[in-house]
Amino acid sequence: MEGIAEETRNPDATQSVYVEAVGDFLKAGEIADPKVRITRILRVDLEGDGEEEVLISATNYFFEDKSDHSAAPFPEAPIDSPRPGSYSLIILRRVVDRKVQTQLVVGELYPKLGRACRSERVPGRRGP
């Protein structure tokens, strides 16, 4: 694909800069005490401009027993009723005018029971 670098890098998902970025994003989404669980990070030059962007995937669904099941590699999401604090998202971090910006690409945040905040994709981006 044009504009996408051939080489990607996969930083460690436990690096504090990325854990803090996801935590801050979740707090801004009204999840007061987020339990951050990053599943994958990709650093890649998406725009072909020599600057690497960072895509971060994070998921943590809470079940009836109130635990976060972090030890499980990819627990099945409770589709019928995610508990407060549950989320699944992909965020994009990039530098714009010398400032780091974090944007939701796609995801669901459940700050309160029965209430989901959703976004389909970053505005201005083309998707499938």
Long-range contacts (C-beta under 8 A, 24 or more apart in sequence): 2-48, 3-46, 3-47, 3-48, 4-44, 4-45, 4-46, 4-48, 5-44, 5-45, 5-46, 5-48, 7-44, 8-42, 8-43, 8-44, 9-42, 9-43, 9-44, 9-52, 10-40, 10-41, 10-42, 10-43, 11-41, 11-43, 11-54, 12-41, 13-38, 13-39, 13-40, 13-41, 14-38, 15-41, 18-54, 18-56, 21-56, 21-91, 21-93, 21-102, 22-56, 22-58, 22-91, 24-102, 25-89, 25-91, 25-102, 25-104, 26-87, 26-109, 29-87, 29-109, 29-111, 29-117, 30-109, 30-111, 30-112, 30-117, 31-84, 31-85, 31-87, 31-109, 31-110, 31-111, 32-111, 33-85, 34-85, 34-87, 35-60, 35-68, 35-70, 35-85, 36-60, 37-68, 37-70, 39-74, 51-94, 51-95, 53-92, 53-93, 53-94, 54-92, 54-93, 54-94, 55-90, 55-91, 55-92, 55-105, 56-90, 56-91, 56-93, 57-89, 57-90, 58-87, 58-88, 58-89, 58-90, 58-91, 59-87, 59-88, 59-89, 60-85, 60-86, 60-87, 60-88, 61-86, 61-87, 61-88, 62-86, 81-113, 81-114, 82-108, 82-110, 82-116, 83-110, 83-113, 84-110, 84-111, 84-112, 84-113, 85-110, 85-111, 86-110, 92-122
